[in-house]
Amino acid sequence: MRSHPSAVESFAGVGYFFDLAALHPGERVLDLGSGSGTDAFAAAHLVGHSGRVVGVDFTREQLEKARRLAAAGLDQVVEFWERRIEVLPMADAAFDCVISNGVINLSADKENVFAEAARVLRPGGRLAIADIVTEQQLTDAISRQRRSVGLLHRRRSAAGHLPRTHRVGRPGGTRGAAQRLHVYLRPGPRR
């Protein structure tokens, strides 16, 4: 799998999820928190010229770098939009797969991130993420330490408790029944 070498220099992902994503040529992919584009470029390689990849991020510097790299020699078209992952401007059922690498844990509103991911996925679409997850609430000491280095938006948001099965509804509650997203976790090494 290929990505742009200059994008990898700024890569801050936490794991590999492309086996779960199982991307195929022609698919439409949304990358939540795309940063400098490392995973978006790899996804573009997998979906080919007939596919579509959109990366969303709110960090202007990262977006500028991703757009510059995409314009400088990527065969496939990859779009990068300045947006927050909690409120996506995309249409319902617009994507076959939503990917994210090390970003959802940073959101203070994970419920809405998952609701938005479910909304923009087509029926039967896939959510493939690599992230930092804990089944226990973080202590105040850890939250304060992380907040002091700018990793948290709000107390206890990073690596916050994430249930294995997450029920999400449509924003506003008017567009159909809630659906269930199943989160498959691979245990990391014990410390």
GUZA-702345 format. One record per residue: residue number from 1; residue in one letter; y, z, x of N, C-alpha, C, CB in turn. Coordinates in steps of 0.05 Angstrom, whole numbers, plus 5000, padded with zeros to 4 digits. Glycine has a CB too. Layout:
REM GUZA-702345
<NUM; "a"; <Y; Z; X>; <Y; Z; X>; <Y; Z; X>; <Y; Z; X>>
...
//
This chain:
REM GUZA-702345
<1; "m"; <4977; 5000; 5017>; <5000; 5000; 5000>; <5025; 5000; 5018>; <5000; 5024; 4981>>
<2; "r"; <5045; 4984; 5010>; <5069; 4982; 5026>; <5093; 4995; 5013>; <5075; 4953; 5032>>
<3; "s"; <5110; 5005; 5030>; <5136; 5014; 5022>; <5155; 5006; 5044>; <5137; 5046; 5016>>
<4; "h"; <5180; 5008; 5040>; <5200; 5000; 5060>; <5202; 5023; 5081>; <5228; 4994; 5047>>
<5; "p"; <5199; 5016; 5107>; <5199; 5037; 5127>; <5225; 5054; 5127>; <5197; 5025; 5155>>
<6; "s"; <5248; 5042; 5121>; <5273; 5058; 5120>; <5273; 5077; 5096>; <5297; 5040; 5119>>
<7; "a"; <5259; 5070; 5074>; <5257; 5087; 5051>; <5241; 5112; 5058>; <5246; 5073; 5027>>
<8; "v"; <5220; 5108; 5074>; <5202; 5130; 5082>; <5217; 5151; 5098>; <5178; 5119; 5097>>
<9; "e"; <5237; 5142; 5113>; <5253; 5161; 5129>; <5266; 5183; 5111>; <5275; 5147; 5144>>
<10; "s"; <5272; 5177; 5087>; <5285; 5196; 5068>; <5266; 5207; 5048>; <5308; 5182; 5054>>
<11; "f"; <5240; 5201; 5051>; <5220; 5209; 5031>; <5217; 5239; 5030>; <5193; 5196; 5037>>
<12; "a"; <5217; 5250; 5006>; <5214; 5279; 5002>; <5192; 5285; 4982>; <5241; 5292; 4994>>
<13; "g"; <5174; 5266; 4977>; <5153; 5271; 4958>; <5133; 5292; 4968>; <5138; 5245; 4953>>
<14; "v"; <5116; 5300; 4951>; <5097; 5322; 4957>; <5068; 5314; 4957>; <5101; 5345; 4939>>
<15; "g"; <5062; 5289; 4948>; <5034; 5282; 4946>; <5030; 5253; 4939>; <5020; 5299; 4926>>
<16; "y"; <5005; 5246; 4934>; <4996; 5219; 4928>; <4985; 5218; 4900>; <4975; 5209; 4948>>
<17; "f"; <4995; 5200; 4883>; <4986; 5199; 4856>; <4979; 5170; 4847>; <5008; 5209; 4838>>
<18; "f"; <4980; 5151; 4865>; <4975; 5123; 4857>; <4946; 5119; 4848>; <4981; 5105; 4880>>
<19; "d"; <4927; 5136; 4857>; <4900; 5134; 4846>; <4900; 5141; 4817>; <4881; 5152; 4862>>
<20; "l"; <4916; 5161; 4809>; <4918; 5168; 4780>; <4933; 5147; 4765>; <4931; 5196; 4778>>
<21; "a"; <4954; 5136; 4777>; <4970; 5116; 4763>; <4954; 5091; 4757>; <4995; 5109; 4780>>
<22; "a"; <4936; 5083; 4775>; <4920; 5059; 4771>; <4936; 5035; 4762>; <4897; 5065; 4751>>
<23; "l"; <4957; 5028; 4777>; <4975; 5007; 4769>; <4962; 4979; 4772>; <5001; 5008; 4786>>
<24; "h"; <4968; 4961; 4754>; <4957; 4934; 4754>; <4980; 4914; 4753>; <4939; 4930; 4730>>
<25; "p"; <4975; 4890; 4763>; <4996; 4869; 4762>; <5006; 4865; 4734>; <4984; 4842; 4772>>
<26; "g"; <5033; 4862; 4732>; <5045; 4857; 4706>; <5054; 4882; 4691>; <5027; 4842; 4689>>
<27; "e"; <5047; 4906; 4701>; <5055; 4930; 4686>; <5084; 4938; 4691>; <5036; 4953; 4695>>
<28; "r"; <5094; 4954; 4672>; <5122; 4964; 4674>; <5120; 4994; 4682>; <5137; 4960; 4646>>
<29; "v"; <5135; 5001; 4703>; <5133; 5028; 4714>; <5161; 5040; 4716>; <5120; 5027; 4743>>
<30; "l"; <5162; 5066; 4709>; <5187; 5082; 4711>; <5182; 5104; 4732>; <5196; 5093; 4684>>
<31; "d"; <5199; 5106; 4752>; <5197; 5126; 4773>; <5219; 5147; 4768>; <5199; 5114; 4802>>
<32; "l"; <5211; 5171; 4760>; <5230; 5193; 4755>; <5237; 5206; 4781>; <5218; 5213; 4735>>
<33; "g"; <5263; 5206; 4788>; <5272; 5218; 4813>; <5264; 5200; 4837>; <5260; 5246; 4817>>
<34; "s"; <5272; 5175; 4836>; <5262; 5155; 4855>; <5273; 5158; 4883>; <5269; 5128; 4845>>
<35; "g"; <5295; 5173; 4887>; <5305; 5177; 4913>; <5312; 5151; 4927>; <5286; 5193; 4930>>
<36; "s"; <5303; 5148; 4952>; <5309; 5124; 4968>; <5290; 5101; 4961>; <5308; 5130; 4997>>
<37; "g"; <5271; 5106; 4943>; <5254; 5084; 4933>; <5226; 5082; 4944>; <5267; 5059; 4938>>
<38; "t"; <5217; 5101; 4960>; <5191; 5099; 4972>; <5169; 5092; 4952>; <5184; 5124; 4987>>
<39; "d"; <5166; 5109; 4931>; <5145; 5105; 4911>; <5151; 5081; 4893>; <5142; 5130; 4894>>
<40; "a"; <5176; 5075; 4887>; <5183; 5052; 4871>; <5175; 5026; 4885>; <5214; 5052; 4865>>
<41; "f"; <5180; 5025; 4912>; <5173; 5001; 4927>; <5142; 4998; 4928>; <5184; 5003; 4956>>
<42; "a"; <5128; 5020; 4931>; <5099; 5018; 4931>; <5089; 5009; 4904>; <5086; 5046; 4939>>
<43; "a"; <5101; 5019; 4882>; <5093; 5011; 4855>; <5099; 4981; 4851>; <5108; 5028; 4834>>
<44; "a"; <5121; 4972; 4861>; <5128; 4943; 4859>; <5108; 4926; 4872>; <5156; 4938; 4871>>
<45; "h"; <5098; 4935; 4895>; <5077; 4919; 4909>; <5052; 4918; 4891>; <5070; 4933; 4936>>
<46; "l"; <5045; 4939; 4878>; <5021; 4940; 4861>; <5023; 4924; 4835>; <5014; 4969; 4855>>
<47; "v"; <5047; 4924; 4823>; <5050; 4910; 4797>; <5058; 4881; 4801>; <5071; 4924; 4780>>
<48; "g"; <5066; 4874; 4826>; <5071; 4846; 4832>; <5096; 4834; 4819>; <5048; 4829; 4826>>
<49; "h"; <5098; 4808; 4822>; <5122; 4793; 4811>; <5123; 4794; 4781>; <5122; 4765; 4821>>
<50; "s"; <5101; 4796; 4768>; <5101; 4796; 4739>; <5106; 4824; 4727>; <5074; 4785; 4728>>
<51; "g"; <5107; 4844; 4744>; <5112; 4871; 4735>; <5142; 4878; 4737>; <5096; 4891; 4751>>
<52; "r"; <5148; 4903; 4729>; <5175; 4913; 4730>; <5175; 4942; 4739>; <5189; 4910; 4702>>
<53; "v"; <5193; 4950; 4757>; <5195; 4977; 4765>; <5224; 4986; 4763>; <5184; 4981; 4795>>
<54; "v"; <5229; 5009; 4750>; <5255; 5020; 4748>; <5254; 5048; 4760>; <5265; 5021; 4718>>
<55; "g"; <5272; 5054; 4778>; <5275; 5081; 4789>; <5300; 5094; 4778>; <5275; 5080; 4820>>
<56; "v"; <5298; 5119; 4771>; <5321; 5134; 4762>; <5325; 5158; 4780>; <5318; 5144; 4732>>
<57; "d"; <5350; 5163; 4787>; <5357; 5186; 4804>; <5386; 5192; 4799>; <5352; 5180; 4835>>
<58; "f"; <5395; 5217; 4805>; <5423; 5223; 4801>; <5438; 5227; 4827>; <5425; 5248; 4784>>
<59; "t"; <5425; 5222; 4850>; <5438; 5225; 4876>; <5448; 5198; 4885>; <5417; 5237; 4896>>
<60; "r"; <5475; 5196; 4885>; <5487; 5170; 4892>; <5479; 5159; 4919>; <5517; 5172; 4890>>
<61; "e"; <5478; 5177; 4939>; <5471; 5168; 4966>; <5443; 5156; 4967>; <5473; 5191; 4986>>
<62; "q"; <5424; 5169; 4954>; <5397; 5159; 4953>; <5396; 5132; 4938>; <5378; 5179; 4940>>
<63; "l"; <5410; 5130; 4916>; <5410; 5106; 4900>; <5422; 5083; 4916>; <5426; 5110; 4874>>
<64; "e"; <5444; 5088; 4930>; <5456; 5067; 4947>; <5437; 5057; 4968>; <5482; 5078; 4960>>
<65; "k"; <5422; 5076; 4980>; <5403; 5068; 5001>; <5380; 5052; 4988>; <5391; 5093; 5015>>
<66; "a"; <5370; 5061; 4965>; <5348; 5046; 4952>; <5357; 5018; 4944>; <5339; 5062; 4927>>
<67; "r"; <5381; 5016; 4933>; <5390; 4989; 4925>; <5394; 4971; 4949>; <5417; 4992; 4909>>
<68; "r"; <5405; 4982; 4971>; <5409; 4967; 4995>; <5382; 4957; 5006>; <5424; 4984; 5017>>
<69; "l"; <5362; 4975; 5007>; <5336; 4967; 5017>; <5323; 4946; 4999>; <5318; 4992; 5019>>
<70; "a"; <5326; 4949; 4973>; <5314; 4930; 4954>; <5326; 4902; 4958>; <5317; 4940; 4925>>
<71; "a"; <5352; 4902; 4963>; <5365; 4876; 4967>; <5359; 4863; 4993>; <5395; 4880; 4964>>
<72; "a"; <5349; 4879; 5012>; <5345; 4868; 5040>; <5316; 4861; 5045>; <5354; 4889; 5060>>
<73; "g"; <5304; 4847; 5028>; <5277; 4837; 5035>; <5254; 4845; 5018>; <5272; 4845; 5062>>
<74; "l"; <5258; 4858; 4995>; <5236; 4864; 4978>; <5229; 4840; 4961>; <5242; 4889; 4960>>
<75; "d"; <5204; 4831; 4960>; <5197; 4808; 4945>; <5199; 4812; 4915>; <5168; 4800; 4952>>
<76; "q"; <5192; 4836; 4905>; <5193; 4841; 4877>; <5221; 4853; 4870>; <5171; 4860; 4869>>
<77; "v"; <5228; 4851; 4844>; <5253; 4862; 4835>; <5247; 4891; 4827>; <5264; 4846; 4811>>
<78; "v"; <5263; 4909; 4838>; <5262; 4937; 4831>; <5291; 4945; 4823>; <5251; 4955; 4854>>
<79; "e"; <5294; 4958; 4800>; <5320; 4967; 4791>; <5323; 4996; 4797>; <5325; 4960; 4761>>
<80; "f"; <5347; 5005; 4804>; <5352; 5034; 4808>; <5376; 5041; 4791>; <5357; 5040; 4838>>
<81; "w"; <5372; 5061; 4773>; <5392; 5069; 4754>; <5401; 5098; 4761>; <5382; 5067; 4725>>
<82; "e"; <5427; 5103; 4758>; <5437; 5130; 4762>; <5435; 5145; 4735>; <5467; 5130; 4772>>
<83; "r"; <5416; 5162; 4733>; <5411; 5177; 4709>; <5397; 5203; 4716>; <5393; 5161; 4689>>
<84; "r"; <5398; 5222; 4697>; <5383; 5247; 4699>; <5356; 5242; 4685>; <5398; 5271; 4686>>
<85; "i"; <5335; 5255; 4695>; <5308; 5250; 4684>; <5304; 5265; 4657>; <5287; 5260; 4704>>
<86; "e"; <5322; 5282; 4650>; <5320; 5297; 4624>; <5329; 5280; 4600>; <5336; 5322; 4625>>
<87; "v"; <5346; 5260; 4605>; <5356; 5243; 4584>; <5356; 5214; 4594>; <5386; 5252; 4576>>
<88; "l"; <5336; 5199; 4585>; <5332; 5172; 4594>; <5344; 5152; 4574>; <5302; 5166; 4599>>
<89; "p"; <5357; 5131; 4584>; <5369; 5112; 4566>; <5350; 5089; 4558>; <5394; 5100; 4579>>
<90; "m"; <5325; 5091; 4566>; <5306; 5070; 4560>; <5297; 5071; 4531>; <5282; 5071; 4579>>
<91; "a"; <5287; 5048; 4521>; <5277; 5046; 4494>; <5250; 5060; 4493>; <5274; 5017; 4486>>
<92; "d"; <5242; 5067; 4469>; <5216; 5079; 4464>; <5194; 5059; 4472>; <5212; 5086; 4433>>
<93; "a"; <5172; 5069; 4483>; <5149; 5053; 4490>; <5155; 5030; 4509>; <5136; 5042; 4465>>
<94; "a"; <5174; 5034; 4527>; <5183; 5012; 4545>; <5166; 5010; 4570>; <5212; 5017; 4553>>
<95; "f"; <5149; 5030; 4577>; <5135; 5029; 4602>; <5105; 5035; 4598>; <5146; 5050; 4621>>
<96; "d"; <5089; 5023; 4617>; <5060; 5027; 4617>; <5053; 5053; 4632>; <5046; 5004; 4630>>
<97; "c"; <5070; 5060; 4652>; <5065; 5083; 4669>; <5091; 5096; 4678>; <5048; 5075; 4693>>
<98; "v"; <5092; 5122; 4677>; <5114; 5137; 4688>; <5103; 5153; 4712>; <5127; 5157; 4666>>
<99; "i"; <5117; 5150; 4735>; <5109; 5164; 4759>; <5132; 5183; 4768>; <5102; 5144; 4781>>
<100; "s"; <5125; 5203; 4783>; <5144; 5221; 4795>; <5131; 5236; 4818>; <5156; 5241; 4773>>
<101; "n"; <5147; 5241; 4839>; <5136; 5254; 4862>; <5155; 5276; 4872>; <5131; 5233; 4885>>
<102; "g"; <5148; 5301; 4866>; <5163; 5324; 4876>; <5190; 5328; 4863>; <5166; 5321; 4905>>
<103; "v"; <5194; 5319; 4839>; <5220; 5321; 4826>; <5221; 5338; 4801>; <5230; 5293; 4820>>
<104; "i"; <5200; 5336; 4784>; <5200; 5350; 4759>; <5203; 5380; 4763>; <5175; 5344; 4743>>
<105; "n"; <5192; 5390; 4784>; <5194; 5419; 4790>; <5223; 5428; 4794>; <5177; 5427; 4814>>
<106; "l"; <5240; 5409; 4800>; <5268; 5416; 4805>; <5285; 5417; 4780>; <5280; 5397; 4824>>
<107; "s"; <5274; 5406; 4758>; <5289; 5406; 4733>; <5288; 5433; 4719>; <5277; 5384; 4714>>
<108; "a"; <5311; 5441; 4709>; <5313; 5465; 4694>; <5304; 5461; 4665>; <5342; 5476; 4694>>
<109; "d"; <5300; 5436; 4657>; <5292; 5430; 4629>; <5267; 5413; 4629>; <5315; 5416; 4615>>
<110; "k"; <5245; 5424; 4639>; <5220; 5409; 4641>; <5210; 5399; 4614>; <5199; 5426; 4654>>
<111; "e"; <5214; 5415; 4594>; <5206; 5408; 4567>; <5217; 5380; 4559>; <5215; 5429; 4546>>
<112; "n"; <5243; 5377; 4564>; <5255; 5351; 4558>; <5246; 5329; 4576>; <5286; 5354; 4558>>
<113; "v"; <5241; 5335; 4601>; <5231; 5314; 4620>; <5204; 5303; 4609>; <5226; 5326; 4648>>
<114; "f"; <5186; 5321; 4601>; <5160; 5311; 4590>; <5164; 5298; 4563>; <5141; 5335; 4587>>
<115; "a"; <5182; 5307; 4547>; <5187; 5294; 4521>; <5198; 5266; 4525>; <5207; 5310; 4504>>
<116; "e"; <5216; 5263; 4544>; <5227; 5236; 4550>; <5206; 5218; 4562>; <5251; 5239; 4569>>
<117; "a"; <5189; 5228; 4580>; <5167; 5212; 4592>; <5149; 5203; 4569>; <5152; 5229; 4613>>
<118; "a"; <5142; 5220; 4551>; <5124; 5212; 4528>; <5138; 5192; 4511>; <5116; 5237; 4512>>
<119; "r"; <5164; 5194; 4507>; <5178; 5175; 4489>; <5179; 5147; 4501>; <5207; 5185; 4485>>
<120; "v"; <5183; 5145; 4527>; <5186; 5118; 4539>; <5159; 5105; 4546>; <5203; 5120; 4564>>
<121; "l"; <5137; 5120; 4544>; <5111; 5109; 4549>; <5101; 5095; 4524>; <5091; 5131; 4558>>
<122; "r"; <5088; 5072; 4529>; <5075; 5058; 4506>; <5051; 5075; 4498>; <5066; 5029; 4515>>
<123; "p"; <5041; 5071; 4473>; <5016; 5085; 4466>; <4994; 5078; 4485>; <5008; 5077; 4437>>
<124; "g"; <4981; 5099; 4495>; <4960; 5095; 4515>; <4970; 5093; 4544>; <4944; 5071; 4509>>
<125; "g"; <4996; 5095; 4547>; <5008; 5094; 4574>; <5001; 5119; 4591>; <5039; 5092; 4572>>
<126; "r"; <5008; 5118; 4616>; <4999; 5139; 4635>; <5023; 5153; 4648>; <4981; 5127; 4656>>
<127; "l"; <5020; 5179; 4652>; <5039; 5195; 4667>; <5024; 5204; 4692>; <5050; 5220; 4651>>
<128; "a"; <5034; 5196; 4716>; <5021; 5203; 4741>; <5041; 5216; 4759>; <5008; 5177; 4755>>
<129; "i"; <5037; 5241; 4765>; <5057; 5256; 4781>; <5043; 5271; 4804>; <5072; 5275; 4763>>
<130; "a"; <5059; 5276; 4824>; <5051; 5295; 4845>; <5074; 5314; 4846>; <5047; 5280; 4874>>
<131; "d"; <5068; 5340; 4844>; <5090; 5359; 4843>; <5080; 5387; 4852>; <5102; 5360; 4815>>
<132; "i"; <5099; 5404; 4854>; <5093; 5432; 4861>; <5090; 5447; 4835>; <5115; 5445; 4879>>
<133; "v"; <5066; 5459; 4830>; <5060; 5472; 4805>; <5048; 5500; 4811>; <5041; 5455; 4788>>
<134; "t"; <5056; 5519; 4795>; <5043; 5545; 4796>; <5036; 5554; 4768>; <5062; 5566; 4810>>
<135; "e"; <5016; 5570; 4766>; <5008; 5581; 4740>; <5020; 5609; 4736>; <4978; 5582; 4737>>
<136; "q"; <5036; 5618; 4756>; <5049; 5644; 4753>; <5079; 5640; 4755>; <5039; 5663; 4776>>
<137; "q"; <5094; 5657; 4742>; <5123; 5657; 4743>; <5131; 5665; 4771>; <5135; 5676; 4722>>
<138; "l"; <5152; 5652; 4782>; <5162; 5659; 4808>; <5176; 5687; 4808>; <5181; 5638; 4819>>
<139; "t"; <5174; 5701; 4829>; <5187; 5727; 4831>; <5217; 5722; 4834>; <5176; 5744; 4854>>
<140; "d"; <5233; 5743; 4828>; <5262; 5740; 4831>; <5269; 5735; 4860>; <5276; 5766; 4822>>
<141; "a"; <5255; 5748; 4879>; <5261; 5744; 4908>; <5257; 5715; 4916>; <5242; 5762; 4925>>
<142; "i"; <5235; 5702; 4907>; <5230; 5674; 4914>; <5251; 5657; 4901>; <5202; 5665; 4905>>
<143; "s"; <5258; 5662; 4876>; <5278; 5646; 4862>; <5305; 5648; 4876>; <5281; 5656; 4833>>
<144; "r"; <5313; 5672; 4885>; <5339; 5675; 4899>; <5338; 5660; 4925>; <5345; 5705; 4904>>
<145; "q"; <5316; 5662; 4940>; <5314; 5648; 4966>; <5316; 5618; 4962>; <5287; 5655; 4980>>
<146; "r"; <5301; 5606; 4943>; <5302; 5578; 4937>; <5330; 5569; 4928>; <5281; 5570; 4917>>
<147; "r"; <5342; 5585; 4911>; <5369; 5579; 4901>; <5389; 5578; 4924>; <5378; 5599; 4880>>
<148; "s"; <5385; 5595; 4943>; <5405; 5597; 4965>; <5404; 5572; 4983>; <5399; 5621; 4982>>
<149; "v"; <5382; 5557; 4983>; <5381; 5532; 4998>; <5384; 5507; 4980>; <5355; 5530; 5014>>
<150; "g"; <5392; 5512; 4955>; <5398; 5490; 4937>; <5375; 5476; 4925>; <5414; 5470; 4952>>
<151; "l"; <5351; 5488; 4923>; <5328; 5475; 4911>; <5326; 5480; 4881>; <5303; 5484; 4925>>
<152; "l"; <5341; 5499; 4871>; <5338; 5505; 4843>; <5364; 5499; 4828>; <5331; 5535; 4839>>
<153; "h"; <5361; 5490; 4804>; <5385; 5487; 4787>; <5391; 5513; 4772>; <5380; 5463; 4767>>
<154; "r"; <5370; 5528; 4767>; <5373; 5552; 4752>; <5350; 5571; 4759>; <5374; 5546; 4721>>
<155; "r"; <5353; 5596; 4755>; <5333; 5616; 4763>; <5305; 5608; 4752>; <5341; 5643; 4754>>
<156; "r"; <5285; 5610; 4769>; <5257; 5605; 4762>; <5251; 5577; 4752>; <5249; 5625; 4741>>
<157; "s"; <5266; 5558; 4761>; <5260; 5531; 4751>; <5242; 5516; 4770>; <5286; 5515; 4747>>
<158; "a"; <5243; 5520; 4796>; <5226; 5504; 4814>; <5198; 5514; 4812>; <5236; 5506; 4843>>
<159; "a"; <5179; 5496; 4811>; <5151; 5502; 4809>; <5145; 5521; 4787>; <5141; 5514; 4836>>
<160; "g"; <5162; 5519; 4766>; <5159; 5537; 4743>; <5132; 5534; 4729>; <5181; 5532; 4723>>
<161; "h"; <5125; 5552; 4713>; <5099; 5552; 4699>; <5096; 5526; 4684>; <5097; 5576; 4680>>
<162; "l"; <5073; 5513; 4688>; <5067; 5488; 4674>; <5040; 5491; 4662>; <5069; 5464; 4694>>
<163; "p"; <5038; 5489; 4635>; <5012; 5491; 4623>; <4995; 5466; 4629>; <5015; 5494; 4592>>
<164; "r"; <4969; 5469; 4629>; <4952; 5446; 4634>; <4953; 5425; 4612>; <4923; 5455; 4638>>
<165; "t"; <4958; 5433; 4587>; <4962; 5415; 4566>; <4990; 5420; 4555>; <4940; 5417; 4543>>
<166; "h"; <5006; 5400; 4554>; <5034; 5403; 4547>; <5040; 5388; 4521>; <5052; 5394; 4570>>
<167; "r"; <5048; 5401; 4500>; <5054; 5387; 4475>; <5083; 5380; 4475>; <5047; 5405; 4450>>
<168; "v"; <5089; 5355; 4470>; <5116; 5345; 4470>; <5122; 5330; 4444>; <5122; 5327; 4495>>
<169; "g"; <5146; 5333; 4435>; <5154; 5319; 4411>; <5176; 5299; 4418>; <5165; 5338; 4390>>
<170; "r"; <5183; 5283; 4399>; <5204; 5264; 4402>; <5231; 5279; 4400>; <5202; 5241; 4382>>
<171; "p"; <5251; 5273; 4417>; <5277; 5286; 4414>; <5288; 5282; 4386>; <5296; 5275; 4435>>
<172; "g"; <5298; 5303; 4374>; <5309; 5301; 4348>; <5287; 5304; 4326>; <5323; 5275; 4344>>
<173; "g"; <5263; 5302; 4334>; <5241; 5306; 4315>; <5238; 5285; 4293>; <5244; 5332; 4303>>
<174; "t"; <5251; 5263; 4295>; <5251; 5244; 4273>; <5234; 5219; 4278>; <5278; 5236; 4266>>
<175; "r"; <5224; 5216; 4302>; <5210; 5191; 4309>; <5180; 5195; 4311>; <5221; 5179; 4335>>
<176; "g"; <5167; 5204; 4292>; <5138; 5206; 4293>; <5129; 5233; 4302>; <5127; 5185; 4311>>
<177; "a"; <5103; 5236; 4302>; <5091; 5262; 4308>; <5092; 5267; 4338>; <5062; 5263; 4299>>
<178; "a"; <5090; 5292; 4345>; <5089; 5300; 4373>; <5063; 5290; 4385>; <5091; 5331; 4377>>
<179; "q"; <5063; 5285; 4410>; <5038; 5278; 4423>; <5032; 5297; 4445>; <5039; 5248; 4434>>
<180; "r"; <5007; 5297; 4454>; <4998; 5315; 4474>; <4995; 5301; 4501>; <4971; 5329; 4466>>
<181; "l"; <5007; 5312; 4522>; <5003; 5301; 4549>; <4984; 5320; 4563>; <5031; 5298; 4564>>
<182; "h"; <4964; 5309; 4575>; <4946; 5326; 4590>; <4954; 5324; 4620>; <4916; 5317; 4586>>
<183; "v"; <4957; 5346; 4632>; <4965; 5348; 4660>; <4940; 5355; 4676>; <4988; 5368; 4665>>
<184; "y"; <4932; 5337; 4694>; <4909; 5342; 4710>; <4918; 5351; 4737>; <4891; 5316; 4713>>
<185; "l"; <4909; 5374; 4745>; <4917; 5386; 4770>; <4895; 5386; 4791>; <4927; 5415; 4765>>
<186; "r"; <4902; 5379; 4815>; <4884; 5381; 4837>; <4892; 5406; 4853>; <4884; 5355; 4856>>
<187; "p"; <4875; 5426; 4855>; <4883; 5450; 4869>; <4888; 5444; 4899>; <4861; 5471; 4867>>
<188; "g"; <4910; 5455; 4908>; <4916; 5453; 4937>; <4902; 5474; 4953>; <4947; 5455; 4941>>
<189; "p"; <4906; 5474; 4978>; <4893; 5494; 4995>; <4904; 5522; 4988>; <4898; 5489; 5025>>
<190; "r"; <4886; 5541; 4989>; <4894; 5569; 4984>; <4907; 5580; 5009>; <4869; 5587; 4976>>
<191; "r"; <4928; 5596; 5005>; <4942; 5609; 5028>; <4940; 5638; 5027>; <4970; 5600; 5029>>
//
